[in-house]
Amino acid sequence: MSKEWWVEREFVDRNLVVVRVNDEIQLYQNGALTQDALRLINEIKEKLFVEEFYAGVFDPNFPNELHFQYPTQKITKSGNYVRISIPARMLSTRRDFVTIKRNEDGTILIIP
């Protein structure tokens, strides 16, 4: 991260990352993103492994916030198993997926 931006809030359950940008940097001009904003968006995507900037989310009370989400990954199913690929940094493992198994009694088992 740099002095230009930092992670303000991270909601893993809602797959949302809110990044605060230094007040000296203007993100919007006449309702459109500035060149500085586009540069920062690309930098944040690269460093945080996030994507899908929510361009439609703009709160006039917080004009220097950008919203991102983690990449939506492929979900595969095999019998009683479902494999969901997610960024490894969200888990305490180096693997980039978890396996979710539904047991006969209805309980769910997550295998990192």
Gaussian input, Z-matrix of N, CA and C with variables (Angstrom, degrees):
# hf/3-21g

backbone

0 1
 N
 C     1     B1
 C     2     B2     1     A1
 N     3     B3     2     A2     1     D1
 C     4     B4     3     A3     2     D2
 C     5     B5     4     A4     3     D3
 N     6     B6     5     A5     4     D4
 C     7     B7     6     A6     5     D5
 C     8     B8     7     A7     6     D6
 N     9     B9     8     A8     7     D7
 C    10    B10     9     A9     8     D8
 C    11    B11    10    A10     9     D9
 N    12    B12    11    A11    10    D10
 C    13    B13    12    A12    11    D11
 C    14    B14    13    A13    12    D12
 N    15    B15    14    A14    13    D13
 C    16    B16    15    A15    14    D14
 C    17    B17    16    A16    15    D15
 N    18    B18    17    A17    16    D16
 C    19    B19    18    A18    17    D17
 C    20    B20    19    A19    18    D18
 N    21    B21    20    A20    19    D19
 C    22    B22    21    A21    20    D20
 C    23    B23    22    A22    21    D21
 N    24    B24    23    A23    22    D22
 C    25    B25    24    A24    23    D23
 C    26    B26    25    A25    24    D24
 N    27    B27    26    A26    25    D25
 C    28    B28    27    A27    26    D26
 C    29    B29    28    A28    27    D27
 N    30    B30    29    A29    28    D28
 C    31    B31    30    A30    29    D29
 C    32    B32    31    A31    30    D30
 N    33    B33    32    A32    31    D31
 C    34    B34    33    A33    32    D32
 C    35    B35    34    A34    33    D33
 N    36    B36    35    A35    34    D34
 C    37    B37    36    A36    35    D35
 C    38    B38    37    A37    36    D36
 N    39    B39    38    A38    37    D37
 C    40    B40    39    A39    38    D38
 C    41    B41    40    A40    39    D39
 N    42    B42    41    A41    40    D40
 C    43    B43    42    A42    41    D41
 C    44    B44    43    A43    42    D42
 N    45    B45    44    A44    43    D43
 C    46    B46    45    A45    44    D44
 C    47    B47    46    A46    45    D45
 N    48    B48    47    A47    46    D46
 C    49    B49    48    A48    47    D47
 C    50    B50    49    A49    48    D48
 N    51    B51    50    A50    49    D49
 C    52    B52    51    A51    50    D50
 C    53    B53    52    A52    51    D51
 N    54    B54    53    A53    52    D52
 C    55    B55    54    A54    53    D53
 C    56    B56    55    A55    54    D54
 N    57    B57    56    A56    55    D55
 C    58    B58    57    A57    56    D56
 C    59    B59    58    A58    57    D57
 N    60    B60    59    A59    58    D58
 C    61    B61    60    A60    59    D59
 C    62    B62    61    A61    60    D60
 N    63    B63    62    A62    61    D61
 C    64    B64    63    A63    62    D62
 C    65    B65    64    A64    63    D63
 N    66    B66    65    A65    64    D64
 C    67    B67    66    A66    65    D65
 C    68    B68    67    A67    66    D66
 N    69    B69    68    A68    67    D67
 C    70    B70    69    A69    68    D68
 C    71    B71    70    A70    69    D69
 N    72    B72    71    A71    70    D70
 C    73    B73    72    A72    71    D71
 C    74    B74    73    A73    72    D72
 N    75    B75    74    A74    73    D73
 C    76    B76    75    A75    74    D74
 C    77    B77    76    A76    75    D75
 N    78    B78    77    A77    76    D76
 C    79    B79    78    A78    77    D77
 C    80    B80    79    A79    78    D78
 N    81    B81    80    A80    79    D79
 C    82    B82    81    A81    80    D80
 C    83    B83    82    A82    81    D81
 N    84    B84    83    A83    82    D82
 C    85    B85    84    A84    83    D83
 C    86    B86    85    A85    84    D84
 N    87    B87    86    A86    85    D85
 C    88    B88    87    A87    86    D86
 C    89    B89    88    A88    87    D87
 N    90    B90    89    A89    88    D88
 C    91    B91    90    A90    89    D89
 C    92    B92    91    A91    90    D90
 N    93    B93    92    A92    91    D91
 C    94    B94    93    A93    92    D92
 C    95    B95    94    A94    93    D93
 N    96    B96    95    A95    94    D94
 C    97    B97    96    A96    95    D95
 C    98    B98    97    A97    96    D96
 N    99    B99    98    A98    97    D97
 C   100   B100    99    A99    98    D98
 C   101   B101   100   A100    99    D99
 N   102   B102   101   A101   100   D100
 C   103   B103   102   A102   101   D101
 C   104   B104   103   A103   102   D102
 N   105   B105   104   A104   103   D103
 C   106   B106   105   A105   104   D104
 C   107   B107   106   A106   105   D105
 N   108   B108   107   A107   106   D106
 C   109   B109   108   A108   107   D107
 C   110   B110   109   A109   108   D108
 N   111   B111   110   A110   109   D109
 C   112   B112   111   A111   110   D110
 C   113   B113   112   A112   111   D111
 N   114   B114   113   A113   112   D112
 C   115   B115   114   A114   113   D113
 C   116   B116   115   A115   114   D114
 N   117   B117   116   A116   115   D115
 C   118   B118   117   A117   116   D116
 C   119   B119   118   A118   117   D117
 N   120   B120   119   A119   118   D118
 C   121   B121   120   A120   119   D119
 C   122   B122   121   A121   120   D120
 N   123   B123   122   A122   121   D121
 C   124   B124   123   A123   122   D122
 C   125   B125   124   A124   123   D123
 N   126   B126   125   A125   124   D124
 C   127   B127   126   A126   125   D125
 C   128   B128   127   A127   126   D126
 N   129   B129   128   A128   127   D127
 C   130   B130   129   A129   128   D128
 C   131   B131   130   A130   129   D129
 N   132   B132   131   A131   130   D130
 C   133   B133   132   A132   131   D131
 C   134   B134   133   A133   132   D132
 N   135   B135   134   A134   133   D133
 C   136   B136   135   A135   134   D134
 C   137   B137   136   A136   135   D135
 N   138   B138   137   A137   136   D136
 C   139   B139   138   A138   137   D137
 C   140   B140   139   A139   138   D138
 N   141   B141   140   A140   139   D139
 C   142   B142   141   A141   140   D140
 C   143   B143   142   A142   141   D141
 N   144   B144   143   A143   142   D142
 C   145   B145   144   A144   143   D143
 C   146   B146   145   A145   144   D144
 N   147   B147   146   A146   145   D145
 C   148   B148   147   A147   146   D146
 C   149   B149   148   A148   147   D147
 N   150   B150   149   A149   148   D148
 C   151   B151   150   A150   149   D149
 C   152   B152   151   A151   150   D150
 N   153   B153   152   A152   151   D151
 C   154   B154   153   A153   152   D152
 C   155   B155   154   A154   153   D153
 N   156   B156   155   A155   154   D154
 C   157   B157   156   A156   155   D155
 C   158   B158   157   A157   156   D156
 N   159   B159   158   A158   157   D157
 C   160   B160   159   A159   158   D158
 C   161   B161   160   A160   159   D159
 N   162   B162   161   A161   160   D160
 C   163   B163   162   A162   161   D161
 C   164   B164   163   A163   162   D162
 N   165   B165   164   A164   163   D163
 C   166   B166   165   A165   164   D164
 C   167   B167   166   A166   165   D165
 N   168   B168   167   A167   166   D166
 C   169   B169   168   A168   167   D167
 C   170   B170   169   A169   168   D168
 N   171   B171   170   A170   169   D169
 C   172   B172   171   A171   170   D170
 C   173   B173   172   A172   171   D171
 N   174   B174   173   A173   172   D172
 C   175   B175   174   A174   173   D173
 C   176   B176   175   A175   174   D174
 N   177   B177   176   A176   175   D175
 C   178   B178   177   A177   176   D176
 C   179   B179   178   A178   177   D177
 N   180   B180   179   A179   178   D178
 C   181   B181   180   A180   179   D179
 C   182   B182   181   A181   180   D180
 N   183   B183   182   A182   181   D181
 C   184   B184   183   A183   182   D182
 C   185   B185   184   A184   183   D183
 N   186   B186   185   A185   184   D184
 C   187   B187   186   A186   185   D185
 C   188   B188   187   A187   186   D186
 N   189   B189   188   A188   187   D187
 C   190   B190   189   A189   188   D188
 C   191   B191   190   A190   189   D189
 N   192   B192   191   A191   190   D190
 C   193   B193   192   A192   191   D191
 C   194   B194   193   A193   192   D192
 N   195   B195   194   A194   193   D193
 C   196   B196   195   A195   194   D194
 C   197   B197   196   A196   195   D195
 N   198   B198   197   A197   196   D196
 C   199   B199   198   A198   197   D197
 C   200   B200   199   A199   198   D198
 N   201   B201   200   A200   199   D199
 C   202   B202   201   A201   200   D200
 C   203   B203   202   A202   201   D201
 N   204   B204   203   A203   202   D202
 C   205   B205   204   A204   203   D203
 C   206   B206   205   A205   204   D204
 N   207   B207   206   A206   205   D205
 C   208   B208   207   A207   206   D206
 C   209   B209   208   A208   207   D207
 N   210   B210   209   A209   208   D208
 C   211   B211   210   A210   209   D209
 C   212   B212   211   A211   210   D210
 N   213   B213   212   A212   211   D211
 C   214   B214   213   A213   212   D212
 C   215   B215   214   A214   213   D213
 N   216   B216   215   A215   214   D214
 C   217   B217   216   A216   215   D215
 C   218   B218   217   A217   216   D216
 N   219   B219   218   A218   217   D217
 C   220   B220   219   A219   218   D218
 C   221   B221   220   A220   219   D219
 N   222   B222   221   A221   220   D220
 C   223   B223   222   A222   221   D221
 C   224   B224   223   A223   222   D222
 N   225   B225   224   A224   223   D223
 C   226   B226   225   A225   224   D224
 C   227   B227   226   A226   225   D225
 N   228   B228   227   A227   226   D226
 C   229   B229   228   A228   227   D227
 C   230   B230   229   A229   228   D228
 N   231   B231   230   A230   229   D229
 C   232   B232   231   A231   230   D230
 C   233   B233   232   A232   231   D231
 N   234   B234   233   A233   232   D232
 C   235   B235   234   A234   233   D233
 C   236   B236   235   A235   234   D234
 N   237   B237   236   A236   235   D235
 C   238   B238   237   A237   236   D236
 C   239   B239   238   A238   237   D237
 N   240   B240   239   A239   238   D238
 C   241   B241   240   A240   239   D239
 C   242   B242   241   A241   240   D240
 N   243   B243   242   A242   241   D241
 C   244   B244   243   A243   242   D242
 C   245   B245   244   A244   243   D243
 N   246   B246   245   A245   244   D244
 C   247   B247   246   A246   245   D245
 C   248   B248   247   A247   246   D246
 N   249   B249   248   A248   247   D247
 C   250   B250   249   A249   248   D248
 C   251   B251   250   A250   249   D249
 N   252   B252   251   A251   250   D250
 C   253   B253   252   A252   251   D251
 C   254   B254   253   A253   252   D252
 N   255   B255   254   A254   253   D253
 C   256   B256   255   A255   254   D254
 C   257   B257   256   A256   255   D255
 N   258   B258   257   A257   256   D256
 C   259   B259   258   A258   257   D257
 C   260   B260   259   A259   258   D258
 N   261   B261   260   A260   259   D259
 C   262   B262   261   A261   260   D260
 C   263   B263   262   A262   261   D261
 N   264   B264   263   A263   262   D262
 C   265   B265   264   A264   263   D263
 C   266   B266   265   A265   264   D264
 N   267   B267   266   A266   265   D265
 C   268   B268   267   A267   266   D266
 C   269   B269   268   A268   267   D267
 N   270   B270   269   A269   268   D268
 C   271   B271   270   A270   269   D269
 C   272   B272   271   A271   270   D270
 N   273   B273   272   A272   271   D271
 C   274   B274   273   A273   272   D272
 C   275   B275   274   A274   273   D273
 N   276   B276   275   A275   274   D274
 C   277   B277   276   A276   275   D275
 C   278   B278   277   A277   276   D276
 N   279   B279   278   A278   277   D277
 C   280   B280   279   A279   278   D278
 C   281   B281   280   A280   279   D279
 N   282   B282   281   A281   280   D280
 C   283   B283   282   A282   281   D281
 C   284   B284   283   A283   282   D282
 N   285   B285   284   A284   283   D283
 C   286   B286   285   A285   284   D284
 C   287   B287   286   A286   285   D285
 N   288   B288   287   A287   286   D286
 C   289   B289   288   A288   287   D287
 C   290   B290   289   A289   288   D288
 N   291   B291   290   A290   289   D289
 C   292   B292   291   A291   290   D290
 C   293   B293   292   A292   291   D291
 N   294   B294   293   A293   292   D292
 C   295   B295   294   A294   293   D293
 C   296   B296   295   A295   294   D294
 N   297   B297   296   A296   295   D295
 C   298   B298   297   A297   296   D296
 C   299   B299   298   A298   297   D297
 N   300   B300   299   A299   298   D298
 C   301   B301   300   A300   299   D299
 C   302   B302   301   A301   300   D300
 N   303   B303   302   A302   301   D301
 C   304   B304   303   A303   302   D302
 C   305   B305   304   A304   303   D303
 N   306   B306   305   A305   304   D304
 C   307   B307   306   A306   305   D305
 C   308   B308   307   A307   306   D306
 N   309   B309   308   A308   307   D307
 C   310   B310   309   A309   308   D308
 C   311   B311   310   A310   309   D309
 N   312   B312   311   A311   310   D310
 C   313   B313   312   A312   311   D311
 C   314   B314   313   A313   312   D312
 N   315   B315   314   A314   313   D313
 C   316   B316   315   A315   314   D314
 C   317   B317   316   A316   315   D315
 N   318   B318   317   A317   316   D316
 C   319   B319   318   A318   317   D317
 C   320   B320   319   A319   318   D318
 N   321   B321   320   A320   319   D319
 C   322   B322   321   A321   320   D320
 C   323   B323   322   A322   321   D321
 N   324   B324   323   A323   322   D322
 C   325   B325   324   A324   323   D323
 C   326   B326   325   A325   324   D324
 N   327   B327   326   A326   325   D325
 C   328   B328   327   A327   326   D326
 C   329   B329   328   A328   327   D327
 N   330   B330   329   A329   328   D328
 C   331   B331   330   A330   329   D329
 C   332   B332   331   A331   330   D330
 N   333   B333   332   A332   331   D331
 C   334   B334   333   A333   332   D332
 C   335   B335   334   A334   333   D333

   B1=1.4511
   B2=1.5250
   B3=1.2697
   B4=1.4506
   B5=1.5201
   B6=1.3139
   B7=1.4620
   B8=1.5271
   B9=1.3276
   B10=1.4575
   B11=1.5219
   B12=1.3405
   B13=1.4669
   B14=1.5204
   B15=1.3315
   B16=1.4637
   B17=1.5268
   B18=1.3415
   B19=1.4633
   B20=1.5190
   B21=1.3120
   B22=1.4622
   B23=1.5331
   B24=1.3428
   B25=1.4692
   B26=1.5228
   B27=1.3310
   B28=1.4591
   B29=1.5249
   B30=1.3198
   B31=1.4585
   B32=1.5230
   B33=1.3417
   B34=1.4561
   B35=1.5211
   B36=1.3416
   B37=1.4652
   B38=1.5235
   B39=1.3392
   B40=1.4679
   B41=1.5233
   B42=1.3408
   B43=1.4593
   B44=1.5323
   B45=1.3199
   B46=1.4600
   B47=1.5183
   B48=1.3279
   B49=1.4603
   B50=1.5220
   B51=1.3259
   B52=1.4592
   B53=1.5245
   B54=1.3250
   B55=1.4599
   B56=1.5178
   B57=1.3168
   B58=1.4723
   B59=1.5227
   B60=1.3042
   B61=1.4573
   B62=1.5207
   B63=1.3221
   B64=1.4578
   B65=1.5302
   B66=1.3309
   B67=1.4702
   B68=1.5264
   B69=1.3263
   B70=1.4653
   B71=1.5303
   B72=1.3190
   B73=1.4625
   B74=1.5259
   B75=1.3181
   B76=1.4621
   B77=1.5275
   B78=1.3348
   B79=1.4628
   B80=1.5236
   B81=1.3181
   B82=1.4657
   B83=1.5193
   B84=1.3345
   B85=1.4543
   B86=1.5243
   B87=1.3077
   B88=1.4711
   B89=1.5300
   B90=1.3289
   B91=1.4600
   B92=1.5156
   B93=1.3220
   B94=1.4686
   B95=1.5261
   B96=1.3249
   B97=1.4618
   B98=1.5252
   B99=1.3265
   B100=1.4613
   B101=1.5256
   B102=1.3317
   B103=1.4678
   B104=1.5268
   B105=1.3401
   B106=1.4697
   B107=1.5210
   B108=1.3214
   B109=1.4666
   B110=1.5223
   B111=1.3176
   B112=1.4630
   B113=1.5233
   B114=1.3260
   B115=1.4642
   B116=1.5234
   B117=1.3362
   B118=1.4641
   B119=1.5268
   B120=1.3134
   B121=1.4649
   B122=1.5234
   B123=1.3247
   B124=1.4649
   B125=1.5229
   B126=1.3256
   B127=1.4684
   B128=1.5321
   B129=1.3223
   B130=1.4692
   B131=1.5239
   B132=1.3197
   B133=1.4668
   B134=1.5249
   B135=1.3166
   B136=1.4635
   B137=1.5248
   B138=1.3128
   B139=1.4685
   B140=1.5215
   B141=1.3135
   B142=1.4661
   B143=1.5256
   B144=1.3295
   B145=1.4655
   B146=1.5274
   B147=1.3176
   B148=1.4577
   B149=1.5205
   B150=1.2956
   B151=1.4587
   B152=1.5134
   B153=1.3208
   B154=1.4541
   B155=1.5220
   B156=1.3059
   B157=1.4567
   B158=1.5190
   B159=1.3151
   B160=1.4666
   B161=1.5220
   B162=1.3077
   B163=1.4602
   B164=1.5225
   B165=1.3260
   B166=1.4555
   B167=1.5108
   B168=1.3357
   B169=1.4613
   B170=1.5195
   B171=1.2998
   B172=1.4641
   B173=1.5130
   B174=1.3158
   B175=1.4599
   B176=1.5247
   B177=1.3372
   B178=1.4644
   B179=1.5257
   B180=1.3474
   B181=1.4645
   B182=1.5254
   B183=1.3265
   B184=1.4642
   B185=1.5271
   B186=1.3239
   B187=1.4690
   B188=1.5250
   B189=1.3235
   B190=1.4639
   B191=1.5200
   B192=1.3193
   B193=1.4574
   B194=1.5186
   B195=1.3228
   B196=1.4550
   B197=1.5208
   B198=1.3146
   B199=1.4618
   B200=1.5303
   B201=1.3277
   B202=1.4606
   B203=1.5122
   B204=1.3342
   B205=1.4556
   B206=1.5209
   B207=1.3245
   B208=1.4502
   B209=1.5203
   B210=1.3222
   B211=1.4684
   B212=1.5227
   B213=1.3097
   B214=1.4568
   B215=1.5203
   B216=1.2987
   B217=1.4555
   B218=1.5155
   B219=1.2915
   B220=1.4575
   B221=1.5256
   B222=1.3069
   B223=1.4606
   B224=1.5303
   B225=1.3285
   B226=1.4585
   B227=1.5159
   B228=1.3188
   B229=1.4585
   B230=1.5220
   B231=1.3374
   B232=1.4590
   B233=1.5211
   B234=1.3152
   B235=1.4610
   B236=1.5141
   B237=1.3314
   B238=1.4624
   B239=1.5211
   B240=1.3294
   B241=1.4568
   B242=1.5195
   B243=1.3206
   B244=1.4575
   B245=1.5153
   B246=1.3286
   B247=1.4613
   B248=1.5197
   B249=1.3372
   B250=1.4582
   B251=1.5159
   B252=1.3237
   B253=1.4585
   B254=1.5209
   B255=1.3232
   B256=1.4638
   B257=1.5211
   B258=1.3319
   B259=1.4590
   B260=1.5267
   B261=1.3233
   B262=1.4638
   B263=1.5252
   B264=1.3126
   B265=1.4645
   B266=1.5221
   B267=1.3268
   B268=1.4558
   B269=1.5250
   B270=1.3236
   B271=1.4576
   B272=1.5174
   B273=1.3198
   B274=1.4592
   B275=1.5275
   B276=1.3203
   B277=1.4600
   B278=1.5188
   B279=1.2979
   B280=1.4648
   B281=1.5282
   B282=1.3130
   B283=1.4558
   B284=1.5282
   B285=1.3033
   B286=1.4642
   B287=1.5251
   B288=1.3392
   B289=1.4580
   B290=1.5200
   B291=1.3032
   B292=1.4628
   B293=1.5240
   B294=1.3133
   B295=1.4585
   B296=1.5170
   B297=1.3105
   B298=1.4566
   B299=1.5239
   B300=1.3308
   B301=1.4681
   B302=1.5193
   B303=1.3035
   B304=1.4643
   B305=1.5270
   B306=1.3201
   B307=1.4600
   B308=1.5212
   B309=1.3280
   B310=1.4678
   B311=1.5231
   B312=1.3525
   B313=1.4657
   B314=1.5265
   B315=1.3476
   B316=1.4569
   B317=1.5125
   B318=1.3399
   B319=1.4595
   B320=1.5222
   B321=1.3128
   B322=1.4589
   B323=1.5231
   B324=1.3272
   B325=1.4551
   B326=1.5170
   B327=1.3267
   B328=1.4638
   B329=1.5192
   B330=1.3268
   B331=1.4578
   B332=1.5253
   B333=1.3577
   B334=1.4705
   B335=1.5170
   A1=109.15
   A2=115.97
   A3=120.04
   A4=109.37
   A5=115.36
   A6=119.80
   A7=110.91
   A8=116.19
   A9=120.20
   A10=112.27
   A11=117.62
   A12=120.94
   A13=110.52
   A14=115.64
   A15=122.14
   A16=108.25
   A17=115.63
   A18=120.47
   A19=108.17
   A20=116.24
   A21=122.42
   A22=110.30
   A23=115.66
   A24=121.12
   A25=108.78
   A26=114.50
   A27=120.02
   A28=108.01
   A29=115.65
   A30=121.53
   A31=107.55
   A32=116.23
   A33=119.98
   A34=110.60
   A35=117.22
   A36=119.89
   A37=112.51
   A38=117.14
   A39=120.33
   A40=111.74
   A41=116.19
   A42=121.97
   A43=111.15
   A44=116.04
   A45=121.58
   A46=110.06
   A47=115.80
   A48=122.30
   A49=106.79
   A50=116.59
   A51=121.85
   A52=107.76
   A53=115.67
   A54=122.15
   A55=108.38
   A56=115.74
   A57=121.95
   A58=107.98
   A59=116.18
   A60=122.77
   A61=108.64
   A62=116.06
   A63=122.45
   A64=109.92
   A65=116.35
   A66=121.64
   A67=113.34
   A68=117.52
   A69=120.50
   A70=112.28
   A71=116.66
   A72=120.81
   A73=109.12
   A74=115.77
   A75=121.09
   A76=108.58
   A77=116.33
   A78=120.77
   A79=112.75
   A80=116.15
   A81=120.59
   A82=110.23
   A83=115.28
   A84=120.99
   A85=106.88
   A86=116.52
   A87=122.80
   A88=111.71
   A89=116.02
   A90=120.98
   A91=115.65
   A92=117.76
   A93=121.04
   A94=109.76
   A95=115.51
   A96=120.41
   A97=110.18
   A98=116.09
   A99=121.18
   A100=109.69
   A101=116.58
   A102=121.15
   A103=111.01
   A104=117.26
   A105=120.50
   A106=110.73
   A107=116.90
   A108=120.84
   A109=110.62
   A110=117.40
   A111=120.78
   A112=111.33
   A113=116.80
   A114=121.04
   A115=110.45
   A116=116.83
   A117=121.02
   A118=111.65
   A119=117.18
   A120=120.76
   A121=110.12
   A122=117.28
   A123=120.45
   A124=111.29
   A125=117.52
   A126=121.40
   A127=111.06
   A128=116.80
   A129=121.36
   A130=110.28
   A131=117.22
   A132=120.59
   A133=110.92
   A134=115.84
   A135=120.85
   A136=112.05
   A137=117.70
   A138=120.83
   A139=113.58
   A140=118.66
   A141=121.26
   A142=113.04
   A143=117.16
   A144=121.93
   A145=111.11
   A146=115.65
   A147=121.66
   A148=108.30
   A149=116.11
   A150=120.34
   A151=109.26
   A152=114.84
   A153=120.81
   A154=112.78
   A155=115.93
   A156=120.93
   A157=108.67
   A158=115.77
   A159=120.94
   A160=109.46
   A161=116.21
   A162=119.83
   A163=111.60
   A164=117.17
   A165=120.08
   A166=113.93
   A167=117.63
   A168=120.86
   A169=107.90
   A170=116.13
   A171=120.69
   A172=107.78
   A173=115.87
   A174=122.17
   A175=107.31
   A176=118.54
   A177=120.10
   A178=113.23
   A179=116.95
   A180=119.66
   A181=111.71
   A182=117.18
   A183=122.56
   A184=109.15
   A185=117.47
   A186=119.98
   A187=113.73
   A188=118.19
   A189=119.99
   A190=112.36
   A191=116.89
   A192=121.19
   A193=109.30
   A194=115.54
   A195=122.55
   A196=108.00
   A197=117.05
   A198=121.67
   A199=109.97
   A200=115.13
   A201=121.89
   A202=109.31
   A203=115.66
   A204=120.50
   A205=108.04
   A206=115.24
   A207=119.65
   A208=108.47
   A209=116.95
   A210=118.97
   A211=111.72
   A212=116.15
   A213=120.71
   A214=106.45
   A215=114.80
   A216=119.51
   A217=111.42
   A218=115.14
   A219=122.45
   A220=111.43
   A221=116.00
   A222=122.66
   A223=106.95
   A224=115.85
   A225=119.94
   A226=109.49
   A227=116.59
   A228=121.49
   A229=109.03
   A230=115.04
   A231=121.20
   A232=107.78
   A233=117.23
   A234=120.83
   A235=111.19
   A236=116.56
   A237=121.81
   A238=112.46
   A239=117.68
   A240=121.21
   A241=110.99
   A242=115.07
   A243=122.19
   A244=106.44
   A245=116.62
   A246=120.73
   A247=108.36
   A248=115.67
   A249=122.15
   A250=107.56
   A251=117.20
   A252=120.87
   A253=109.01
   A254=116.17
   A255=122.22
   A256=108.07
   A257=118.76
   A258=120.05
   A259=111.14
   A260=116.22
   A261=121.27
   A262=111.77
   A263=118.22
   A264=119.51
   A265=112.05
   A266=117.87
   A267=120.74
   A268=110.94
   A269=116.70
   A270=121.58
   A271=109.19
   A272=116.14
   A273=119.21
   A274=108.09
   A275=115.40
   A276=122.10
   A277=108.11
   A278=115.73
   A279=120.05
   A280=111.42
   A281=116.84
   A282=120.39
   A283=109.81
   A284=115.94
   A285=119.89
   A286=112.60
   A287=116.90
   A288=119.57
   A289=109.20
   A290=115.93
   A291=122.45
   A292=106.87
   A293=115.98
   A294=121.51
   A295=107.65
   A296=116.64
   A297=121.84
   A298=107.60
   A299=115.69
   A300=120.48
   A301=109.04
   A302=115.81
   A303=120.73
   A304=107.20
   A305=115.37
   A306=120.74
   A307=110.36
   A308=115.56
   A309=121.51
   A310=112.08
   A311=116.58
   A312=119.67
   A313=112.76
   A314=117.31
   A315=120.99
   A316=114.53
   A317=118.31
   A318=120.59
   A319=109.92
   A320=115.24
   A321=122.07
   A322=108.53
   A323=116.97
   A324=123.08
   A325=107.80
   A326=116.93
   A327=121.87
   A328=107.49
   A329=116.57
   A330=122.51
   A331=108.38
   A332=117.56
   A333=118.76
   A334=111.93
   D1=161.82
   D2=-177.36
   D3=-125.62
   D4=-178.89
   D5=177.07
   D6=-75.79
   D7=-12.49
   D8=179.56
   D9=-77.86
   D10=-27.71
   D11=-177.04
   D12=-154.07
   D13=159.35
   D14=177.12
   D15=-156.28
   D16=159.40
   D17=179.14
   D18=-77.59
   D19=118.67
   D20=-179.91
   D21=-83.20
   D22=-49.80
   D23=-179.69
   D24=-146.83
   D25=151.11
   D26=177.09
   D27=-136.53
   D28=121.32
   D29=-179.92
   D30=-115.85
   D31=93.14
   D32=-177.13
   D33=-64.87
   D34=-37.44
   D35=-178.09
   D36=-65.51
   D37=-28.70
   D38=178.42
   D39=-102.79
   D40=3.81
   D41=-179.85
   D42=54.58
   D43=50.34
   D44=-177.56
   D45=-132.38
   D46=133.40
   D47=175.07
   D48=-123.77
   D49=122.03
   D50=178.98
   D51=-104.05
   D52=121.80
   D53=-178.57
   D54=-110.84
   D55=131.03
   D56=178.48
   D57=-98.09
   D58=135.11
   D59=-179.49
   D60=-108.64
   D61=143.34
   D62=178.91
   D63=-50.04
   D64=137.00
   D65=-176.39
   D66=-61.62
   D67=-20.64
   D68=-179.45
   D69=-74.52
   D70=-16.05
   D71=-178.38
   D72=-96.34
   D73=125.11
   D74=179.03
   D75=-89.43
   D76=121.72
   D77=-177.65
   D78=-89.57
   D79=-35.64
   D80=-175.19
   D81=-122.82
   D82=142.66
   D83=174.17
   D84=-143.64
   D85=121.53
   D86=-177.04
   D87=55.28
   D88=38.74
   D89=176.70
   D90=79.63
   D91=2.57
   D92=-179.42
   D93=-120.24
   D94=156.87
   D95=177.97
   D96=-71.43
   D97=140.63
   D98=177.08
   D99=-82.20
   D100=170.43
   D101=177.09
   D102=-63.60
   D103=-37.58
   D104=176.49
   D105=-61.59
   D106=-40.57
   D107=179.68
   D108=-63.92
   D109=-43.98
   D110=179.35
   D111=-63.36
   D112=-39.22
   D113=177.77
   D114=-63.89
   D115=-45.23
   D116=179.84
   D117=-65.24
   D118=-39.68
   D119=179.16
   D120=-59.54
   D121=-45.13
   D122=178.89
   D123=-65.12
   D124=-39.37
   D125=178.46
   D126=-64.71
   D127=-43.66
   D128=-179.25
   D129=-65.64
   D130=-42.92
   D131=178.26
   D132=-57.91
   D133=-43.05
   D134=-177.59
   D135=-69.02
   D136=-40.95
   D137=-174.29
   D138=-82.91
   D139=-32.10
   D140=-177.32
   D141=-100.41
   D142=-3.21
   D143=-177.27
   D144=57.58
   D145=42.23
   D146=177.42
   D147=-115.52
   D148=168.55
   D149=177.13
   D150=-154.65
   D151=-170.56
   D152=175.98
   D153=58.08
   D154=61.69
   D155=175.03
   D156=-60.64
   D157=128.51
   D158=-179.57
   D159=-83.25
   D160=86.65
   D161=-177.82
   D162=-65.43
   D163=-25.94
   D164=-178.60
   D165=-78.06
   D166=-10.44
   D167=-178.24
   D168=-92.89
   D169=106.76
   D170=177.03
   D171=-140.82
   D172=120.80
   D173=178.49
   D174=-111.49
   D175=115.65
   D176=-178.54
   D177=-59.48
   D178=-21.77
   D179=177.18
   D180=-73.90
   D181=-21.94
   D182=179.72
   D183=-132.04
   D184=70.72
   D185=-173.62
   D186=-69.42
   D187=-13.26
   D188=-177.95
   D189=-109.51
   D190=35.82
   D191=174.89
   D192=-115.19
   D193=138.25
   D194=174.75
   D195=-118.26
   D196=144.99
   D197=-177.28
   D198=-116.17
   D199=132.96
   D200=-179.71
   D201=-131.88
   D202=169.68
   D203=172.18
   D204=-140.08
   D205=160.04
   D206=175.10
   D207=-73.56
   D208=152.64
   D209=-178.46
   D210=-58.41
   D211=138.31
   D212=174.11
   D213=-81.67
   D214=121.76
   D215=-173.48
   D216=-105.52
   D217=172.51
   D218=-177.98
   D219=-71.36
   D220=139.17
   D221=175.63
   D222=-111.94
   D223=125.32
   D224=179.27
   D225=-120.47
   D226=150.58
   D227=-178.43
   D228=-126.73
   D229=138.59
   D230=177.12
   D231=-144.70
   D232=102.02
   D233=-178.86
   D234=64.16
   D235=-123.47
   D236=178.07
   D237=-86.11
   D238=1.62
   D239=-175.92
   D240=-105.17
   D241=142.99
   D242=172.27
   D243=-127.31
   D244=128.27
   D245=178.57
   D246=-109.42
   D247=126.93
   D248=-179.88
   D249=-120.21
   D250=121.22
   D251=178.38
   D252=-85.42
   D253=126.61
   D254=178.20
   D255=-138.22
   D256=162.34
   D257=178.72
   D258=-60.71
   D259=132.73
   D260=-176.81
   D261=-62.89
   D262=-26.29
   D263=-178.04
   D264=-68.12
   D265=-12.96
   D266=177.34
   D267=-84.15
   D268=-10.98
   D269=-178.93
   D270=-116.96
   D271=167.42
   D272=174.30
   D273=-95.70
   D274=54.49
   D275=-179.98
   D276=-150.65
   D277=164.08
   D278=177.54
   D279=-93.88
   D280=-9.99
   D281=-179.47
   D282=-78.79
   D283=148.95
   D284=-176.28
   D285=-99.66
   D286=26.84
   D287=176.08
   D288=-154.56
   D289=161.47
   D290=170.59
   D291=-127.86
   D292=156.74
   D293=175.17
   D294=-111.10
   D295=130.99
   D296=179.54
   D297=-112.56
   D298=123.75
   D299=-178.61
   D300=-118.04
   D301=132.80
   D302=173.97
   D303=-96.03
   D304=120.81
   D305=179.53
   D306=-79.41
   D307=165.43
   D308=-178.71
   D309=-59.14
   D310=-31.87
   D311=-178.82
   D312=-82.24
   D313=3.44
   D314=177.53
   D315=94.71
   D316=-7.23
   D317=179.05
   D318=-76.00
   D319=159.47
   D320=-178.51
   D321=-112.16
   D322=135.41
   D323=177.54
   D324=-118.38
   D325=126.04
   D326=177.59
   D327=-105.73
   D328=121.98
   D329=-177.68
   D330=-112.26
   D331=109.68
   D332=178.86
   D333=-72.09

